[in-house]
Amino acid sequence: MTSELPVNYPPHPNPRRPNFKLPAKTCDSHFHIFGPPDRFAYAATRVYTPPAAPLEHFLNLMEVLGTERGVVVQPNTHGLDNSVTLDAIARSGGRFRGVAKVDDSFSAADLQLLHDGGMRGVRFNLIAALGGTPDLALFDRVIERIAPLGWSITLHMMPPELIEIADWIRAIPIPVVIDHFGRVGFADGVAQEPFQVLLELAAEDHVWVKISCAERLSAVGPPYADAPPFAHALVAVAPGRLLWGTDWPHSQRYQPGLQCDDGDLVDLLPDLVPDEAIRARILVDNPARLFGFEG
């Protein structure tokens, strides 16, 4: 029963203000809003129960970190009911876009309503532990329907799935965003096969990659000194198609000590991307182009 699922440990309650000052119009290209569940019910199909992480809390985080824009990613916990994400976009004053969760039951009219509400993409979950399945036929049907809207798709998968569907990704006719370094663990270095496949995919003109979730992938912990070589390799291949995000509120981090300080993630950025001009592309220009921010 969903009521018996473990409840996530909440995000860091007092993240520090980072030392690094983000450029104007920096976009947090990956975060979630959870509930509050008395307004936006959690889906019965969820595989974990998060604590409430409402819009108001994220707006506070933006002020602390210095971000000005954001892309709200519909969480698996809320299923196909995108109300929580649409509400955050509507209350953002034009600062947010969204990535929806849909399947092939959504009609063209349904998708247009999502577009009108600020959605600019669809995320597919391929991770079995999170209730996902690599249903490529369903994904293809959705891609065909969203293509006229100019949307992208986002793929959340583990390294074995990345390798398995690499050829399918190469053939997708719309922009594809690969989440969180492809979830490649940093312990085995940049020469490992999944990361080399990710680099090959990143060289494709339609493939984007998020350099996010160092806190999940690091083998050494903060300040995540094993992350920069992976980012440097991606920057060398696709500086115009990289994105960055916090992944707040860092779901599925069940135990004390696993939750990161988002100030650390911001202070990691100069090490991930030492070149100031390229860093501005990743933080400002790339998300503006992919998600349709004005200016």
N, C-alpha and C positions, 0 to 999 in steps of 0.2 A: 504494500500500500504506500502511496506517495507520502502520507502523513508520517510514515516510519523512516523516510529517507533522512540521511544525515544533513544537518543544517550547516552551510558553509560558515567558516570563520569569517568575520566581517573584515572589510578593508582597514588599512592603517587609520586610526582615528585622528592622528595629528601629524600628517605629512609635513616635512619641513620645506621652507621656501628654498628652492635650489640656488646655488651660487651662479650657475650659468643663466644668462638672460636670453630668453628665446626671442627670435626676430618677430616683428609685427606680423599679425595674421597667421601665426603658427596654428596648424590644425592638428589636433589629436584625432588621428584617422581611425581609431579603434577603441571604443568604450561601449559599455552596456548600461542600461537602466533596469533595475529590478524593482517592480512594484511602485509604491507600497501595495502589498497584496490586498488591502481592503478596497483599493481603487482598481488595480489591475491584477486579476487573479493569476496565480501560477497554473501552468497547464498540468492536467492530470497525467500526461505522458512524460513529464520531466523525470530525469534520473538523479537529480539532487535538488535540495531546497536551499535557495540562497537567503541570506538576511536581506531586508529591504535596503536598496541602494538607490534612493530616489533622485530625481533631477536636481533638487535643491542641494543635495550633497555634492553632486558633480560640479555644479556651478561654483560652489565654494572651492573645490579643488582647482578649477580653472583660474580662479583669482590667485591662489597660492602659487601655482606653477607658472602662470603667465601665458597660457594658451588663449586664443581668441576665437577659434573655430573648432568644430568637431564633427565626426561622423559616428552617429549612433548605430550600433550593430544590433539588430534584433536578436535577443538571446534565446537559446533552445528552451530555457525554462518557461518562457511565455508562448512557445509553440508558434502556430500560424496566426495567432491573434496579434497583429502588429500595433495594437492600440497604444501600448506603452511607449513605443518608439515614435509613433506619429505625434503623440502628445508632447514628447520632449522637443521634437522639431518645431511644432507649432508654438511652443513657449520660448523658443531660443532667440527670437528677434532676428531671424535670418542667419544666425551663426551656425546652424546645424544642417547637415544632410543625413540621410539614413540609408541603411542596407537592410532589406526586408528578408523575412523567411516566408517562402511560398512553395507551393507544389503545383502540379499540373491541373488542379481543380480551379485555379484562379483564371478568370476570363480576362479578355482584353480590357473590358470595362473595369474589372477589379484592379488590374495593374495600373490603369490610367488614374484611378483614384489614389493609389499609392504614390504615383508620380506627382500628382497634384499636391500631395501632402509632404513632398520633399524627399521621397525615396529615390535613390539613384543606382540601386543594384540589388542583387539577391545573394545570400550566402547559403552554401551547401555544406552540411556537416557530414563528413565521411568516417567519423571516429565512432566505432561500435560502442565504446564505453560511455559515450555521450548520447547514445540512441541513434547514431547516424548510420547510413548505409551508402555505399558507392553505387547508386542506381543511375548509371550513366544514361540509360534510355529516358528516364524521367527528367534528368538534368537537360538533355538535348531538347525535350519538348518545351521546357521552361525557357531555355535560351532562345528558341525560335520565337517565342511570344514576347520576350522582353527586348529583343534586338531593335524593333522599330522605335523604342523609347530612348535608345542611346545608353542603356545601362551597362554595367559590368557584372560579372559574377565573382564571388569570393569563395575560395575553397579552404576549408579547415580540415586538415588530414595529418596523419602521422607519416613518417618516412617510408614505410613499406607501400602505403597507398600512393605516395608521390611517385615512386618508381613505377608502380604498376600502371598508373594512368597517364604517364608522361606523354605518350603518343596522342592520347585523346586531347590533352591540354594543348598540344601543338596545333591541333586541327580546329580548335574552337574559333568561331568567326567574330567574336566580340572580345573586349578586354577581360582578362582573367587576373584576379588578385590572389596570390598565395599568402596565406596568413603565417605570421610568426616564424620567419626563417624556414618555413616548411616543417616546423616542429623538430628540426634536426638538433640533437643534443650536442653541446659544444665539446664534451669530453673527448670525442674521437677525432677532433681536428677537421680542418677544411678539406683534407684529402679524401674523407670518407665518401662512399658512393652516393648516398642520398644528397649530400650537399653539392657534389659535382653535377648530379642530375638537375638540381635546382639552378645552378649557374648556367647550365645549357638552356634550360627553359627561360631564364631571365634574359637571355640574349634574343629571344623572340620578341618581335615588335609589339605584340599584344599582351605580353605577360608582365605583370607587376608583382612586387614582393614587399611585404611589410617587415621592416627591421624592428620587430617588437618582441616582447616576452623574453628578454634576456634573463629575467628573474626565474623563469621556468626552465630555461635551457642550460643555464650556467652550471658547471660542476664545482665551482669554487665560491659561489655566493657573492654578495656585494663587496666591492663595487663592480663586480662582473668583468674582471680583467680578461676572461677568455672570450668575450663577445666581439671585440673590435676586429680580429682577423676575418671573421665571417662577414661583417659589414663591409670591410675594405674590399673583399673579393667581389661582393655584389655591386658596390659603387663603381668598381673598375669595369663592370659589364653593363650596367643599366642605371646610371645616375638619374635619368629622366623618368624612371618608372619605379622608384622606391618610395615607400610611405613609412610613416612612423606613428605609433600610438602607444598609449599607456596600458591598454587592456583593463583599465579600471572597471569594476572593483575586484579584479583578479580572482575570479570564481574558482571553486574547487580547491581552495587552499585551506584545508580543514583544520590544521593544527596551528597553535601559536608558534610564531617564529617563521612561518612560511610566507606571511603577508609582507610585501615589500613596501618601502617608502618611495612614493612616486617622485619625490625630490631627487632620489638617487638615480632614477631612470632619466630624468632631464639632465642631470650632471654627467651622465654617461655619453650624451650626444656628441660633445666635441671629440671624444675618443673614437666613437663609432664613425664619425664623418668629420675629419680634421679640416677639410677645405670649407671655408665659410660660404662661398658661393654655392657649392654643391649642397651644403647643409640647408641653405635657404630654399633651394629647389625642392628638397625632400620634405621640408616642413611646411612650405607655403605654396610654391608653384605647382608641384605635382598633384597634391590633393585638390587644389582649385581647378585644375584642368580635368581631372578624372571625375570629380563629383559636382562640377558645375557651380562653384562659388563665383560670385560676381567680383570683378576687380582683381 
